[in-house]
Amino acid sequence: MIAITVGRTFLNAYNERFEENLSAKEFFDKVYFEYFFNHPKYMQWITNSPFVQMKSGQKPHLLQPEERIEKLANLHQKISGGEKDASIAIGFPAAEEKEFATTSGLVTDIEFQIEEEDLYLSWIGGGLGIGVAGGYSVFFNEPEILIKLYEGWKIYRKYLNDPTLQNLKGNQINTWNGQWLNFAYRKRFREDFDFARLHAQNVFSVNDKVIEVNTINWSELFFNISNKFPAHTFSGYVYSLGQTNKTLGFYPFYFSQARKITDYYKVLFGEQVALNDRQAYESLFGLHIKRACELGSIGLQALEPKYLRKYYGKDSNLKMTKPRVAQKKGESEEDYEVRKSSVEQKDYENLITFRTYKTWLLAMITKNKEESLNYTAEVAKALHEYREGSIKTDRKNLIQSELLAAKNKKPFLDALTTLIKDVHESNLEMFKNLRDKVHLMSAEDFGYFVVLLKFDYAYAERERNL
């Protein structure tokens, strides 16, 4: 029933914005139906609804105008007749006459008074879900976001009706909503965009048979919504409607924490680098949406970068060697340039991954307290100076196999105690402070800290070998 609430919030905002006084039914007839169903290609497919129930020989893309109007009248008749199942009201259970079907979600035995207007509002709200990767959608009951989504309806309909885009798939309104909102809230958004630009931004995938709207990662959308609402926290309702309805529930979305990530990236690597890297690093952030919701809120912790966990407690011999590409004997200049470009691109991707991991780990370690953003880099530098103080491998092994491989504080501090005995006087105070800091860290912060130190140590080695 959250779709009713979202539909009502939107309709109030729409009437205010455009100086109208439309009821939910009037809006449905004059606007919603015209965008969503009164065309050969639908924008939305509601299972078992009058719009998808076809008579013998009927197909949605071959319906005549009068046949589509007939289906609209059928919906009106069912609503006025008191029907309220999932085919008539978006987000409602599949049936009410008997035991609820397995396709029903969030069912309650509390009696609610549902008016006819509410059922039309549920349709309006149902068209405002924001699809994200992982098979889920999000409702934000925020007027400004809902109006922005409405603006996107017009764009999607225009493309569906474009004869040059006849392979564009319909019925992807939620997926489109996610991509549109992500695009519209980008810092570099311009009004004079076209399909080609959206395709270049990976909004669409195109092949010989079909053009589809790609599903946006929630984390990328999260970053771009934060451009518009940098200090806001919105409650988002995460759900999935389909053959089986799923409800994850309401979660606070802390957009200010996305800004913290962005700000740290700028401080660490420079504003221009942060701008150039933005699309690449945003795609690396974020747990699966279901796993993120299990944390209880969508913020810094849920933005944990992909594949970071594999470096916890192992892979202490992590290497970040900058590649040197020499032309092979007999290799043409053209082939050499192609191979060199490929290697450099891979190196850039590795560098982006390092920057992404470092930024998130720092943000987690420094939350709720002041901390030098360069501290682990300074410790890594001191560790290399200690290692280079001996031609044997004992110091290298101590750092990589014991200190950086530590899964908890005790083995780390034990390794540090051994290390301190031979540290040069210029770095002695730093390692003493490191001991004190680690001793006072929580187990969680230590986990983040040692992985961050591992990456900074590998990066320092890369820089020394250039």
MOVEN-V125214 format. One line per field, one symbol per residue. ss: DSSP state (2 for helix, 1 for strand, 0 for the rest). burial: + if it has 24 or more other ideal C-beta (glycine too) atoms within 12 Angstrom, else -. A space follows every 50 residues. Layout:
# MOVEN-V125214
ss: ???
burial: ???
This chain:
# MOVEN-V125214
ss: 02222222222222222000000222222222222200000000000000 00000000022200222222222222222200000000000000000000 00000000000000022222222222000111000111110022222222 22222222222022200100002222222222220000000000222222 00011100001110000222222222220000111111110000011111 11112222222222222220222222222222000000222222001100 22200002222000000000000000000000222222222222222222 22222222222222200000000022222222222220000002222222 22200000222222222222000022222222222222220022222222 2222222222222200
burial: ++++++++++++++-------++++-+++-+++-+++++-++++++-+++ ++-------+--+---++--++-++--++---++++++++++++-+---- --++++-------+-+++++++++++++++++++-+++++++-+++++++ +++-++++++----+--+++++++++++++++++++-----------+-- +-++------+++++++++++++++++++--+-++++++++---++++-- ++++++++++++-++--++----+--+++++++++++-++-++---++++ ++++++-+--++---+-+-+-----------------------------+ +++++++++++++++++-----+-+++-+++++++++-------++-+++ -+++++--+--++-++--++--+---+--++--++-++--+---++++++ ++++++++++++----
